[in-house]
């Protein structure tokens, strides 16, 4: 039996297929390698088991209200799959998300649902017409603006509560059954003793990064001088802030992004407000901020976490860029040398375009032929710079090209102020299709949709989706959060995506192929 977690880290620590045994042995030590392998190489047993459970396709996805709040624009919901070798489980598989609004007796700030593989017509793999609430908790007066981490047994979740100076790292052992809240607007407080809270010294809106192998986690807070924390015993022991061997680490003059840990180098990478990429070296005692840096962009924000390709030992950074500058995506080695940067539009500030990119199936398969980076930058050739799709190729040594391969392809009409979500790619071996998923906040211009929407773009076989841009589109008020992939299954409603709408304040599930 093997359980999987799908969350924001899926696209921030990558494990393209390795073609030599030494690299394979190295990357297999990271639990996230298994998560990625399972989703991209589903075993025969799972497909046969799931195929016997196929039911008619859904006619509509479900959504569930989050009450008076949504989530951070770059946050992602998190998904737990109890056993990837069996058909989907209606009780034990669940999705959890924080809510970026103050908790109260009438407003949850974290919620989880199961009965996922259902639909509004009642014809899904799971019975009923939608999800069921596992828990809806008011964990305190703060907000939960960033992504939630899930333990490997699915029994605990960890996250940041931001309440100004009273910022907490939470590890919550949730309960099941009655008395755990019935909706986002009818929450309860967690049962006594179920929520461990570790106070941090500054505000934080970043996600935490869990190293499952060592049962530790990393978190950053910001201020004039940011701080990086390490937490021990996260899910398997008693959570505690590490206060030895150099921890916590003061990041003098740095406002840090969410940290990303590379198991191979034991370096914790992050980006600062200046646009510089740094790392804390946790392979030495005491741990310390390394002197080597990558000056990726000038006048950047720290909003965007980096991406680590652990197989090929590459780092990727991206930025919307300062107004008057350029939106950029870049690559460097994990030693922060040999940088390459490519402009993907005009600088639009922190909250406009150039969110997290993703990569083609060829990249994940370990072949440079057909390997591309896809990113939604903006179209600087038209007046309002709408979100636009680009792709960039690689040479045979996995060095990113210094020029755009294809694009821009506008994802919205030429309308001012339109934002987009991070891009999510997935190759579904059951359907034989490769998809890109991306949301835009307004001006979708699809049939019957003039506001925000989410798109499913077919890029199978390296197809550039210009001719099918509006074929598979679903309305999404205000656009979407980050998008996570559900599964790779022939069972009805079990090959889906999950995201949060930014103004409708709903958690949504939609099928990968049809956005039904």
N, C-alpha and C positions, 0 to 999 in steps of 0.2 A: 504494500500500500504506500502511495506517495502523494502527499498533499502539496498544492501549489498556492503561491500568493501572487496576485497581479496588482501592481501599484505603480506609483510614479517612477520607481527605480528601474522598471522594465526598459525604459529608453535612456537611462542615464548610466547604466553599466551594461556593456554589450559583450557578447561572446560569439562572434562569428566562428563558423566551423574551422577547426584547426587541422592542418595537413601534415603535422609531424607529432610524434608521440610525446615529446618533451613539453611542447606547448599544451597539448591536450591534458596531460597529467597536471600541469600547473593550473589551468583554468577550472578543471573539475573539482578543485578543492573549495571553490566558492559555491554556496547553495544556490545562488541565482543562476549559475550555469545550468543547473538541473531544471529550474523553472523555464528558462528560455528554450532549452532542448525539448522539453515535454510539449510545449506549445507548437514548436516548429517541426517536430518529428513524432507525431502521435503514434503510439505503438498499435500493432494490429489488433491486439486483444481489446483495446479500448474502442476502436472503430467498430469491430464486430459486435461488441456488447451494446454500443450506442445505437447501431443500425437497427437492432431488433426493437428499439423503442420509438422509432420515428412516428410522428403523428402529423396531421395536416399542418401546413405552414400557417403562421399567424396572419391576421388581417390588420393588426395594429400593435405597436409596441405599448408598453405600460409606462406610466410615470407616477411618481409619488411626491406630494408636497413636502417642502422643507420648512414650511411656515413663513416667517418673516425674513429669512436669510438665505443666501446662496453660499458661495465659497470663493476662495481666491481665484483669480483668473487663470493662474498657472497651477492650481491644485488639481488633483486627480482623485476620483473615488478609488477604493481598494476592494479587490475581490478575493475571496477564499474559495478554493475548490478542495473538497475534503479528500477525494481520491481520484486521481487522473486516469486510473486504469479501469474504472467502472463507469456506467452511465451517470449522467448528471444526478445530483442528489437534491431533492426539493427542500429538505430540512437543514442539512448541514452546510451546503454551499450558501454563502451570503455575500452581500456587498455592504460596506460601511463607509460613511463620509462624515467629516466634521462640517459644521455650519458656521459661517463667518458672521455670527451675531451673538450678542450677549445672552447667556443662558438665564432662564427665569422659570417660574412655575408654569408659564404658558408657552415657553419656547425652549426646545432642545437645542443643544449645541453639538451633539453627536448622535447619529442614528444608524441603525443597521437593519437590513431586511433580508428575508429568505423567500422561498417559493418563487425563485427567480424565473424559472422556465415556464411561465404562464403567459396568457395574453388576455386582452379585453373581451375576446369572444368565448373564452372558456374552453378552447380546443387545444391548449398547449400540452407540453410534456407533464407539467405540474397542474394539479386541479385548481379550479378557481379562476378569477379574472384579473389577478394581479399579485404583487408581492405581499408578504406579511411582515409586520414589524417584529424584529427580534428584541431590540431594545431602543428606547428613545430616552436619553439621559440629559439632564441639566447637571453638568459636572462642576459648575461654578459660574461666577458672574462674568467671566471672560469670554472671548471668542475662540473658535477652533478654525483658523483660516487656512491651514495647510493640510497636506495629505496625512493619512493615518497609516501606521504600520501594523501588521497582523502577525501573531506568533505562528510558528510552523504547525502547531496543533490546533490552531484556530480558536483558542480559548481566551486569548488576551489581545488587547490592542494598545498601542502606544502613540502619543501625539503631544503637541504643544498647545497649551491654553495661554492666550495672550490677553493680559489684563493690565497693560501698562507696565509699571514697575513690578507688579506681582505676576510674573510669568512662571508657569509651571510645566515641567515635564511629567506627563501622566503615564502610568501603566495600569490599565483597567482590566480586571478579570470580570467580564460581563456575566450576567445570569440569564438563564432561559426560563420560559414558562410565564405565568401571569405575574403582574405587578412590576413590569419593567418598562412601563410607558406604552401608550397605544398609538401615538402619532407625534409628529414634530411639534404640535401645539398642545399635546397632552403628555408631557414628559414626567419622569420622576427623578429623584436623586439616586445615584448608585447605592446599592446596599452597603451598610457599614463594613469597613475593612476591605472592600473590593477595589478601591482606587488608591494607588500609591502616588503621592505628589512630591516632586522634588523641585524646590524653588530655585529659579535662576535669577541672576542679578540685573538683567536688563530686559527690554521688550524683545519679542521674537515673533516673526511671522513665517519662519522657514519650516520646512519639513525636517523630520529626523531621519537619519540613515542608520539602519540596523545591520550589523555584521552578525549574521545568524550563527556562523561557525564558532565564534568566540563569545556569543551572547552579550555583545556590547553594542552601544549606540553612540552616535555623534550628533551634536546639536550646536547651532550657533545662535548668538544673540547680537544685537546691534546697539550702537551708541557712538560716542566720540571715539571710543576704543571698543571694538567688538570683542567677543569672547567665544572660544570653542570649548565645549564640554564633552567629556566622555562619561558614559554611564555603564556600569557593570551590572551583571545579573538581570538583564532587561526582562527576559521572558522565562528563563529557567531557574533563576535564583531570586534574591531580594534586590530590587533595583536600588542603586546608590551612586551618587556622584563620585567619580574617581578624583581623589585629591592628593595623589602621590605621582611620582615619575613625571613631573612637569605639568600635570593637569590640575585645574583648567588652564588654558593658554590664552593670555591676553594678546589681542591682535591690534597692536598700537596703530592708531590712525586708519584702521580698516573697518569698513562696514561690510560684513561678509554675506555671501549668498548661502543657500542650503548646501551642506557638505556632501561630497560624494567620495566614498571610500573604495580604493582599489586593493583587493585582497593580495594581488601579486606583489606590489611594491610596498604595501602597508602605508600608503600615502593618502591623506584626506585632502582632496582638492576642493577649492572654492574660488569664487570670483569676488573682487572688491568693487566698491563704488567707483573707483578710478578706471575700471575696465581691465585691471591687472589680474591675472590668474596666479594663485598661490597654492602651496600645499603645506600641511603639517605632516612631519615625518614621524609616524608612530612605530617605525621599525627600530628606533633607537631609544635609549633611556638616559636622560629624560626625553620625552617627546618634545619636539620643537618646531617652530615655524622655519621652513627652509629658506635659505638666502636666494635660491634660484626662482625667478618669476618669469611670466610671459606677459608683456605689455600688449594685450590683445587689442584694446580700443581705448581711445581718449574720450573722457567725458561720459563714459558708460554708467549704467546703474549696476547694482549687485543683484538685480531681480532674477537673473537667469542662471541656474546651476549648470555646471559643465557636464559633458558626457565623456565617459571613459570607455574606450574599446580595450578590454583587458587582454584579448587574444593578440591583437596587433600593437598594443601599447601606444595608443594614440589618445589625445585629448581633443575634444571639440568644444568651442565656445561660440556664442551667438549673442547678438544685441540688436535692439531696435535703433540704437545710435542716437546721439544728440541731434536736436533740430539743426539743420544746416550741414550735418555730417553725412555719414552713410550707415545704413543698416548692414551688418556684417555677419558672416559666419567664417570660422577659422579652425584650423587644425594645427596641432603641435604634437611632439612626442611627449610621453609621460615624464620625461626629464625636462619638459618645457623648452625644448630646442626645436629648430627647423620649422618655424611657423609659416603657415600659408593663410592668407585672408582673402575673401571674395566679397565684393559689395553685392547686396541683393535688394537694392532700393535706396531711397533717401532716408536719412535719420529722422525719426518721428517721435522720439521721446520714449519714456519708460513703458507706457501702456499701449503703444501702437505697433503692431506687427512684429515680424522676426522673432517669433517664439521658437520653442524647441523643435529642431528638425528630427527626421527619422531617415532610415536607410532602406534600400531595396532588398528584396529577398536574396538576390545574388550576393550582396554584401554579407548578409547573415550566413549565406551558404559557403562563404570563404573563397569566392572567386571574384577577381577584379573585373572580369568581362561582364558587363551589365550592372556593375556596382555603381550605385548613385546615392548621393545625399539629397533628400527632398526637404525644402524649407519654404514656408510661407513668409516671404518678405513683402515688398510693396512695389507697385509699378510706378517708377519715377518718370516715365514718359508721358503721363497724363496729370492733370492739374491737382486732383485730390489724393493721389497716391493710394489707390485702394489696395487691399491685400492681394498678393499675387504669388503664384507657385513658381518655384525655380528647382532645377536639379543640376547637380555638379558631379562629375565623374572622378575617377581615380586612375593612377598609373599602376603598373604591375608591382610596384613596391608599396602599395597602399598610401601613396602620397596624394592628397587631394589636389585636383587641378586648380590652377590659379585663375581660371576664367569659367563663366557659366556655360554649361553644356546646352541647356534648353530653358526657355522662359524669357520674360514673365508671361504667365497665364493668369489674367485677372479672375479673382474668386468672388468679386462683388462689383457692382456698378461704380462708376466714377463719382463717388459720393464722399463728402468730407467726414472724417472722424470714425471710419469703420475699422474695427479691430478684428483679430482672428485668434483662434486657439492654437496650441501646439499641434503639430502634424503627427499622426499615428499611422504606421504601416503594418499590414499583416498579410501573410500568405496563407490562405486556407487550403490545406491539402485535400480536404473533403470535396470542396467545390472546384479545386484547381484554379482558383482566382487569387490575384494579389490586389489588395485594396489600399488606398490612402483615405484616411478620415480627417476632416478638418472642419471647424465651425467658423462662421463669420457673424459679426454682431448686428449687421444691418445691410440693406441694399443687396439682398441675395439675388434678386431678379430671376428666380426660378418660377415655374408656372404656379400661380396662386400664392407665392411667397415673396413679399416685398421687404420683410424685416430680416431678422436673424435666421440662420439655418445651419444645419450640419450636412456635409456632403460625403458621399461614398464614391470615390473615384477609382475606376478599374484601370490598373496599370500593369495588368498581366502581360508577361513577355516583353516588358520594356515599353509598352504603349504609352504615349503621351496623351492625356485625357481631354484634349481641347475640344473634340467633337462630341463628348458625352458629359460635359460639365454639369448640365442641369437635369440629367436623366434620373439620378437617384439622390433625392434631396428631401430633408425633413425639416419643418419649421422648428426653430429654437429661439425663444424670446431672449434677445440680448446676446445671442451667441452661446458658446459652450465653454465649460472648463476644459481641462485636459481630458482626453478620451482613452479609456483602457479597453483592451480586447478581452472578451469573455473566454472563448474556448475554440477548439477546432474539432467539431463534432457533427455527425449527421443527424443527431437528435434535434427535433424541432425546438426552436428558441434557444439552443445551446451554443450557437455560433453567433455571438452578439457583441455589441459595444455598450459601454456605460459612460454617461457624462452628466453634468449638472448644467441646467440653463441659468444664465446669469441674471435675467430680470424676471422670468417666470418662477424662479426659486423651486425647481423640481429636479429630482433625480430621475433620469430617463434610461430605459433599456430599449435598444433597437437592433434588429437583425443586421448582420454585416452586409449581406448581399443586397437587401432591398430597403433598408431603413424603414421597415414596416411598422 
